[in-house]
Amino acid sequence: MAAGVQTTQAAAQALPAVEKPYAVLLLPAVLEGVPQKQELLLPLTLAYLLSAHIAFHFPLRESALAVVERVFDEILSGLPKESKGIRYQSMDGAECASLLVPHSSLLVTDDRGLQELANCDGLPLAVISKLEDNSNLVRLHHLAKVSEVGLRAKLASCAQLINVQSGGFITEGHFSLSW
Amino acid sequence: MRLYILGINGYHGDASAAIVHNGKLIAAAEEERFNRQKHCAGFPSLAIRYCLEAAGITAAELDHVGISRDPSAHLHKKILFSITRLSGLSGLIAARLANAAKVRNLREELARAVDVPAESFRAQFHNVEHHKAHMASCFLVSGFDKAAILSIDGFGDFISTMWGCGEGNRIEVLGEIEYPHSVGIVYTATSQYLGFPKYGDEGKVMGLAPYGKPRFLEQFRDIVRTERDGGFKLNLDYFLHHSEGVEMSWDDGSPTIGRIFSDKFIETFGPARTNGLSLASHYEDIAASLQTRLEEVGFHILKHLYEQTGSKRLALAGGVAFNSVMNGKILLHTPFEEVYVQPAAGDAGTALGVCYWIENVLLQRPRNFIMGHAYTGPEYKNGQIERVVRSSGLKHRLLEDAELTRTAAQAIADGKIVGWFQGRMEFGPRALGNRSIVVDPRRSEMKEILNARIKKREPFRPFAPSILEERVAEYFEQTHPAPSMLMVYQIKPEKRAAIPAVTHVDGSGRLQTVSRQSNALYYELIREFDRITGVPVVLNTSFNEDEPIVCTPDQAMDCFQRTRMDVLFLGNYMVER
């Protein structure tokens, strides 16, 4: 599918190496079993927004597929499908690390352990973390290596919005979005 | 086990704090009463200090602290909305957020407020989603074991309306309406268009509506479109908030909101009324149309909610729940038979909701408190009041309780404007007989006299009656209790001439039903007035002059001396000029 999120596994088995550039959405929860909806909402939203600029590969176990599809349905309801696609890849963590990640142009993950990998390889990386106070934080690494200007800007904007919105309260001044 | 919970509404209009000990509400108050900035939207430092003092504990002894906002709630929707709807602006938004907003977390802010290191807190900190706090604030203190719940306001945590079912310690959310769709926003936008731009001005438009005819109802039906699932959607062509954002600023003071209505509003209804221009019937008709549509949409949601829950009891909260005209018609237009509206139904009340969400829902401790009145603020003993009275240099005398109410009732019956400052300050926007100005409702000229001498309000705005609870049926078409002055009922036609100063142009009155149980002294005052006049009703308006309602005896004395009030009953002291 050229645009929109690929929601079936069967049509999504193309080798990533021939589809460069691509990004990887790597979430340990979907590689280990059945994830919680709350774990998926933010990473899937971020991947969808970025997928307007770059195709994604999303490795997951079959047991996670149903909940992933439900969450995607909820996120995408009523939105324009501006996406180069998010392709499910049925593989485990090790396959993902050896096959997908090394050739990717961007890695989006909630696995803080991958921060070290990014630092070693200089791979552009967005790490979504849940902090002790239940807020979310997105850390970007090697952003300058993202060559596509639109993707870089979108990534920076999304990260900043998430961090400001989630990280605390706007206590004074002016805020243009009155929700 | 001893358990203290502090609830906070901060960084929203009407910042406030509440404290609960073992399930009992110890204190609750708005920040504006202490810092004297109307609808203050900063952090409620002074209200928190008051709550801790009232509970007799330090912040270090708190077990739980919660705030009625959860930045993580619906976060993905906020991000999606920003990036996909405000196309081309995402970079700008991010830059503005970074440059203009100061962001702090709750623990640090509380530490600053009470001047202790954050490390000294043993409490667990919680974020409670805005509308869940509203729902908790009405249902969990309503005394209803099971009820339908509706929370409806402008916005909070990306949601404008949330409904559900409460049973025991459980609150189940059955539906919600997301940004940018909000009837609260429609009311605010139309109020702006009508020349009432200040935060909280929506009540003025509600008061204006009975002067007009709803001849623009079809246009408002186009602006707010009801849906089959009980919800509604806005025709966004009429608004700016979804496309350009709306600037809201407060800088630790009163909030101000940028223009929400679009040029489509002007194309449809003509030029907006600028503040100060006279209110032509055209604008009154727009107000009437807005109010009628709000009621239609409100009843649409409520009928659906009744079908979902099957409960004939309703707990109601959120800023739109201050629309007492709509509230008063709920029993007439929906299947509900009992309605509980918490006195601080707006955002201030979410501080209370946070406490009970933590106490009853999170901790699953038993419900053991019913909020039967709003008197949860500071109180002052006669010893403290004596200092204020003496330093004023005014003529004064100390009265026994019985003499106090008799003397005050006689002064009211004699046509005097009476300041009535007693007991604990009210929580919520209404003065309910403890921080009130009380006058004779039988005198039609009283409305003009009050406005000329003290209140300076727009002449179209009505004044409200307080009535002995057991006498309501004599004067009003409906008798469901309204202890928080959040219901408007029709006054019986044959009684309107008896209480003209509190009868609105359409024959309605926003009544406060007063029982001995909820406020014995105020009840006695009205009873004395009834003994003298045969009318069990007084006109009750808030003790203030274009400022937050007075909190302390000093503020009351200052207001008394500044205005042309005739006599002040400050505790048991009677003060005259």
Interface residues (C-beta under 8 A of the other chain):
Chain A: L41 L42 L44 T45 L46 Y48 L49 I75 L79 P80 E82 D133 N134 S135 N136 A153 K154 A156 S157 C158 Q160 L161 I162 V164 Q165 S166 G167 G168 F169 I170 T171 E172 G173 H174 F175 S176 L177 S178 W179
Chain B: G10 Y11 G42 F43 I67 R69 D70 P71 S72 L75 H76 K78 I79 L80 S82 I83 T84 S90 G91 I93 A94 R96 L97 A98 A100 A101 K102 V103 R104 N105 L106 R107 E109 F125 N127 G154 F155 G156 D157 F158 Y179 H241 G245 V246 E247 M248 S249 W250 D251 D252 I257
